């Protein structure tokens, strides 16, 4: 199947025609679920996992659909933190043979209907559905949720969603549904006004999460999580209006037990303490700026392992790299993985200390060889870099 995560834009199939046919073929399981829709450029995964943890603490059975996966495909579809059954995945893939010839789904479209059907069979109380890419034309946009949220809007996937913040915000605001509340977590008036206008057109309540004040904390340690917590609180407030019981205690405990309840990793994930090893899946300019800013506040010499995919603007990333660091540039092991040799001229011009490696693990092992207890290692730049790193090293005693 065409797979955007692996092959990039040529595999992207915008529009709801295929997913509509797929859902019809499988009896429209999405219409039998109570769903919550989470979109945005950054923070979708963190927000959806935090909300899932809160609902689990209240005693609900919660389905969670995220993408991409880091290590195993079944991470994408979870119920109360447990990955989707591999037997179910295998049996469901066999259904491809029965599809009519006019339905030619992409990898993401088929995964989306798989998630809907799994959640239906597992009889979840709520299914939290993360947007794959954009919003308006994303396969997940076939649902009619109880409430939706757009965590923020920043420049990413410009070759598909548009070159300007306004164009991208318009695409993401496409998840707004008639009479369904929409939460906005973005602090900029330009983005707020676009979402607010879309809400007005759909007679939907617009909720500005940035106006919420809270001292609640989460076990997800990135500084940027403070913004996502406000979106979660806004989502809970709207669910409560629908007579869904969620106690303050469940909110507090759920936010503090995200790793335990949902098995979510990858965002400012502390792999080890001695030496300090952190990985983070931030991969666009806005996300990397927040992560690098947090790195700059850690007063240790840094060994930074970075890799990117082909559509990333490396020159922009190089402008914001943390100082006082040695860099290990690596090539992610996918078709879209960018070979650091292709952008080495930019590395030379940036006058940083660097080495180039042909694999993520080679770069990490080189960093580990020279890193002492007083220094740290950071691994990131792409979901695929973090996924490869964890797959190769997560079993090592920490």
Secondary structure, 3 states (H helix, E strand, C coil): CCCHHHHHHHHCCCCCHHHHHHHHHCCCHHHHCCEEEEECCCCHHHHHHHHHHHHHHCCCCEEEECCCCCCCHHHHEEECCEECCHHHHHHHHHHHHHCCCCCCCCHHHHHHHHHHHHHHHCCCCEEEEECCCCCCCCHHHHCCCCEEEECCCCCCCHHHHCCCHHHHHHHHHHHCCCCCEEEECCCCHHHHHHHHHHHHHCCCCEEEHHHCCCCCCCCCCCCCHHHHHHHHHHHHHHHHHCCCCCCHHHHHHHHHCHHHHHCCCCCCEEEECCCEEEEECCCCHHHHHHHHHHHHCCCCCEEEEEECECCCCHHHHHCCCCCCEEEEEECCCCCCECCHHHHHHHHHHHCCEEEEECCHHHHHHHHHHHCCCCCEEEEECCHHHHHHHHHHHCCCCC
